[in-house]
Amino acid sequence: MPRIQKLHEQLKGRQDILVLSLNVDDNPALAEQFLRDNKYTFPVLLGARQFWERSFEVLGLPSDWLVNAQGLRSEEPTRIASDEAIARTIETLQKAAAAAAR
């Protein structure tokens, strides 16, 4: 999660992409406390299990996607493991948004 926080800080203020976490735990209060205790400030949609189950084909957790302003998301979960992988995914999403706008 520190990488997600770092990414949130890098992208804060941009209008074309957002870092958003979905919490699918049965007890969202635990997630709220965890976020506060660790001083994470990225937005988290609490109690998102039904949305997640309908919207994503996920084989395991955690899974991270990047989503642009048009609602296009990366084809596969983004491994928030390297700045290079994140930059490639952002570039792909920007190209997809430009193509969709034509």
PyRosetta script that sets phi, psi and omega in degrees:
from pyrosetta import init, pose_from_sequence

init()
pose = pose_from_sequence("MPRIQKLHEQLKGRQDILVLSLNVDDNPALAEQFLRDNKYTFPVLLGARQFWERSFEVLGLPSDWLVNAQGLRSEEPTRIASDEAIARTIETLQKAAAAAAR")
pose.set_psi(1, -24.8)
pose.set_omega(1, 175.6)
pose.set_phi(2, -58.9)
pose.set_psi(2, -36.0)
pose.set_omega(2, 178.0)
pose.set_phi(3, -65.5)
pose.set_psi(3, -37.9)
pose.set_omega(3, 178.3)
pose.set_phi(4, -65.5)
pose.set_psi(4, -40.6)
pose.set_omega(4, 176.8)
pose.set_phi(5, -61.5)
pose.set_psi(5, -44.9)
pose.set_omega(5, 179.5)
pose.set_phi(6, -60.7)
pose.set_psi(6, -44.2)
pose.set_omega(6, 179.0)
pose.set_phi(7, -62.6)
pose.set_psi(7, -42.9)
pose.set_omega(7, 177.3)
pose.set_phi(8, -57.1)
pose.set_psi(8, -45.1)
pose.set_omega(8, -179.8)
pose.set_phi(9, -65.2)
pose.set_psi(9, -37.2)
pose.set_omega(9, 179.3)
pose.set_phi(10, -67.7)
pose.set_psi(10, -35.6)
pose.set_omega(10, -174.0)
pose.set_phi(11, -97.2)
pose.set_psi(11, -5.3)
pose.set_omega(11, -177.7)
pose.set_phi(12, -54.8)
pose.set_psi(12, 134.7)
pose.set_omega(12, 178.8)
pose.set_phi(13, 92.5)
pose.set_psi(13, -14.5)
pose.set_omega(13, 177.4)
pose.set_phi(14, -75.8)
pose.set_psi(14, 144.1)
pose.set_omega(14, -179.6)
pose.set_phi(15, -95.6)
pose.set_psi(15, -9.9)
pose.set_omega(15, -172.3)
pose.set_phi(16, -101.9)
pose.set_psi(16, -7.1)
pose.set_omega(16, -178.7)
pose.set_phi(17, -156.1)
pose.set_psi(17, 148.9)
pose.set_omega(17, -175.0)
pose.set_phi(18, -140.0)
pose.set_psi(18, 140.5)
pose.set_omega(18, 171.0)
pose.set_phi(19, -91.7)
pose.set_psi(19, 121.9)
pose.set_omega(19, 179.8)
pose.set_phi(20, -140.4)
pose.set_psi(20, 130.7)
pose.set_omega(20, 178.6)
pose.set_phi(21, -105.5)
pose.set_psi(21, 142.1)
pose.set_omega(21, 175.4)
pose.set_phi(22, -106.2)
pose.set_psi(22, 127.3)
pose.set_omega(22, 176.7)
pose.set_phi(23, -99.1)
pose.set_psi(23, 123.6)
pose.set_omega(23, -177.7)
pose.set_phi(24, -114.5)
pose.set_psi(24, 11.9)
pose.set_omega(24, 178.6)
pose.set_phi(25, -68.2)
pose.set_psi(25, 155.4)
pose.set_omega(25, 177.5)
pose.set_phi(26, -71.0)
pose.set_psi(26, -23.1)
pose.set_omega(26, -179.0)
pose.set_phi(27, -122.8)
pose.set_psi(27, 88.2)
pose.set_omega(27, -178.2)
pose.set_phi(28, -58.7)
pose.set_psi(28, -24.1)
pose.set_omega(28, 179.8)
pose.set_phi(29, -61.1)
pose.set_psi(29, -32.4)
pose.set_omega(29, 177.4)
pose.set_phi(30, -64.4)
pose.set_psi(30, -40.6)
pose.set_omega(30, 178.8)
pose.set_phi(31, -66.0)
pose.set_psi(31, -42.5)
pose.set_omega(31, 178.2)
pose.set_phi(32, -57.7)
pose.set_psi(32, -45.2)
pose.set_omega(32, -179.9)
pose.set_phi(33, -65.1)
pose.set_psi(33, -42.7)
pose.set_omega(33, 178.4)
pose.set_phi(34, -59.3)
pose.set_psi(34, -45.3)
pose.set_omega(34, -179.6)
pose.set_phi(35, -62.9)
pose.set_psi(35, -43.9)
pose.set_omega(35, 178.4)
pose.set_phi(36, -63.7)
pose.set_psi(36, -47.5)
pose.set_omega(36, -177.8)
pose.set_phi(37, -59.8)
pose.set_psi(37, -33.9)
pose.set_omega(37, -177.3)
pose.set_phi(38, -98.4)
pose.set_psi(38, 3.2)
pose.set_omega(38, 177.1)
pose.set_phi(39, 59.2)
pose.set_psi(39, 35.8)
pose.set_omega(39, 174.6)
pose.set_phi(40, -80.8)
pose.set_psi(40, 134.8)
pose.set_omega(40, -176.0)
pose.set_phi(41, -116.4)
pose.set_psi(41, -1.2)
pose.set_omega(41, 178.8)
pose.set_phi(42, -69.5)
pose.set_psi(42, 150.6)
pose.set_omega(42, -177.3)
pose.set_phi(43, -70.2)
pose.set_psi(43, 142.0)
pose.set_omega(43, 179.8)
pose.set_phi(44, -131.0)
pose.set_psi(44, 126.1)
pose.set_omega(44, 174.4)
pose.set_phi(45, -87.1)
pose.set_psi(45, 106.7)
pose.set_omega(45, -176.1)
pose.set_phi(46, -81.9)
pose.set_psi(46, 147.2)
pose.set_omega(46, 177.7)
pose.set_phi(47, 66.1)
pose.set_psi(47, 39.5)
pose.set_omega(47, -173.0)
pose.set_phi(48, -96.9)
pose.set_psi(48, 18.5)
pose.set_omega(48, -174.9)
pose.set_phi(49, -57.1)
pose.set_psi(49, -48.1)
pose.set_omega(49, -176.9)
pose.set_phi(50, -64.5)
pose.set_psi(50, -42.9)
pose.set_omega(50, 177.0)
pose.set_phi(51, -60.0)
pose.set_psi(51, -46.4)
pose.set_omega(51, -178.3)
pose.set_phi(52, -61.6)
pose.set_psi(52, -44.7)
pose.set_omega(52, -178.0)
pose.set_phi(53, -65.5)
pose.set_psi(53, -34.4)
pose.set_omega(53, 179.8)
pose.set_phi(54, -80.1)
pose.set_psi(54, -27.6)
pose.set_omega(54, -167.6)
pose.set_phi(55, -102.4)
pose.set_psi(55, -22.4)
pose.set_omega(55, -171.9)
pose.set_phi(56, -131.5)
pose.set_psi(56, 141.2)
pose.set_omega(56, 171.7)
pose.set_phi(57, -96.7)
pose.set_psi(57, 99.3)
pose.set_omega(57, -174.1)
pose.set_phi(58, -118.5)
pose.set_psi(58, 131.6)
pose.set_omega(58, 178.1)
pose.set_phi(59, -92.2)
pose.set_psi(59, -20.0)
pose.set_omega(59, -178.9)
pose.set_phi(60, -162.5)
pose.set_psi(60, 169.0)
pose.set_omega(60, 179.5)
pose.set_phi(61, -122.9)
pose.set_psi(61, 148.8)
pose.set_omega(61, -3.1)
pose.set_phi(62, -78.6)
pose.set_psi(62, 152.9)
pose.set_omega(62, 173.3)
pose.set_phi(63, -129.8)
pose.set_psi(63, 136.7)
pose.set_omega(63, -176.8)
pose.set_phi(64, -124.8)
pose.set_psi(64, 133.9)
pose.set_omega(64, 174.3)
pose.set_phi(65, -124.8)
pose.set_psi(65, 155.2)
pose.set_omega(65, 168.7)
pose.set_phi(66, -105.9)
pose.set_psi(66, 136.8)
pose.set_omega(66, -177.3)
pose.set_phi(67, -127.2)
pose.set_psi(67, 133.8)
pose.set_omega(67, 179.8)
pose.set_phi(68, -92.0)
pose.set_psi(68, -179.4)
pose.set_omega(68, -175.1)
pose.set_phi(69, -64.1)
pose.set_psi(69, -22.8)
pose.set_omega(69, 178.9)
pose.set_phi(70, -86.0)
pose.set_psi(70, -0.8)
pose.set_omega(70, 179.7)
pose.set_phi(71, 86.5)
pose.set_psi(71, 6.9)
pose.set_omega(71, 176.6)
pose.set_phi(72, -79.9)
pose.set_psi(72, 133.9)
pose.set_omega(72, 179.6)
pose.set_phi(73, -117.2)
pose.set_psi(73, 161.3)
pose.set_omega(73, 178.0)
pose.set_phi(74, -58.2)
pose.set_psi(74, 146.5)
pose.set_omega(74, -176.1)
pose.set_phi(75, -60.5)
pose.set_psi(75, -37.5)
pose.set_omega(75, -177.6)
pose.set_phi(76, -128.3)
pose.set_psi(76, 160.5)
pose.set_omega(76, 175.9)
pose.set_phi(77, -54.3)
pose.set_psi(77, 136.3)
pose.set_omega(77, 178.5)
pose.set_phi(78, -83.3)
pose.set_psi(78, 127.7)
pose.set_omega(78, 175.3)
pose.set_phi(79, -81.7)
pose.set_psi(79, 106.8)
pose.set_omega(79, -178.7)
pose.set_phi(80, -77.4)
pose.set_psi(80, 57.5)
pose.set_omega(80, -174.8)
pose.set_phi(81, -109.5)
pose.set_psi(81, -23.4)
pose.set_omega(81, -178.4)
pose.set_phi(82, -146.7)
pose.set_psi(82, 149.3)
pose.set_omega(82, 178.0)
pose.set_phi(83, -63.3)
pose.set_psi(83, -32.8)
pose.set_omega(83, -179.5)
pose.set_phi(84, -66.1)
pose.set_psi(84, -43.0)
pose.set_omega(84, 179.0)
pose.set_phi(85, -63.7)
pose.set_psi(85, -40.2)
pose.set_omega(85, 178.5)
pose.set_phi(86, -65.2)
pose.set_psi(86, -44.8)
pose.set_omega(86, -179.7)
pose.set_phi(87, -61.2)
pose.set_psi(87, -40.9)
pose.set_omega(87, 178.1)
pose.set_phi(88, -62.7)
pose.set_psi(88, -42.8)
pose.set_omega(88, -179.3)
pose.set_phi(89, -65.8)
pose.set_psi(89, -43.0)
pose.set_omega(89, 178.1)
pose.set_phi(90, -61.2)
pose.set_psi(90, -43.0)
pose.set_omega(90, 178.4)
pose.set_phi(91, -61.2)
pose.set_psi(91, -43.1)
pose.set_omega(91, 179.1)
pose.set_phi(92, -62.1)
pose.set_psi(92, -43.0)
pose.set_omega(92, 178.8)
pose.set_phi(93, -65.8)
pose.set_psi(93, -38.2)
pose.set_omega(93, 178.1)
pose.set_phi(94, -65.0)
pose.set_psi(94, -40.9)
pose.set_omega(94, 178.1)
pose.set_phi(95, -65.5)
pose.set_psi(95, -40.6)
pose.set_omega(95, 178.7)
pose.set_phi(96, -64.0)
pose.set_psi(96, -40.1)
pose.set_omega(96, 178.6)
pose.set_phi(97, -65.2)
pose.set_psi(97, -40.7)
pose.set_omega(97, 179.2)
pose.set_phi(98, -64.8)
pose.set_psi(98, -41.2)
pose.set_omega(98, 179.4)
pose.set_phi(99, -66.7)
pose.set_psi(99, -38.2)
pose.set_omega(99, -179.9)
pose.set_phi(100, -68.6)
pose.set_psi(100, -28.1)
pose.set_omega(100, -178.3)
pose.set_phi(101, -77.5)
pose.set_psi(101, -14.7)
pose.set_omega(101, -178.5)
pose.set_phi(102, -75.2)
pose.dump_pdb("model.pdb")
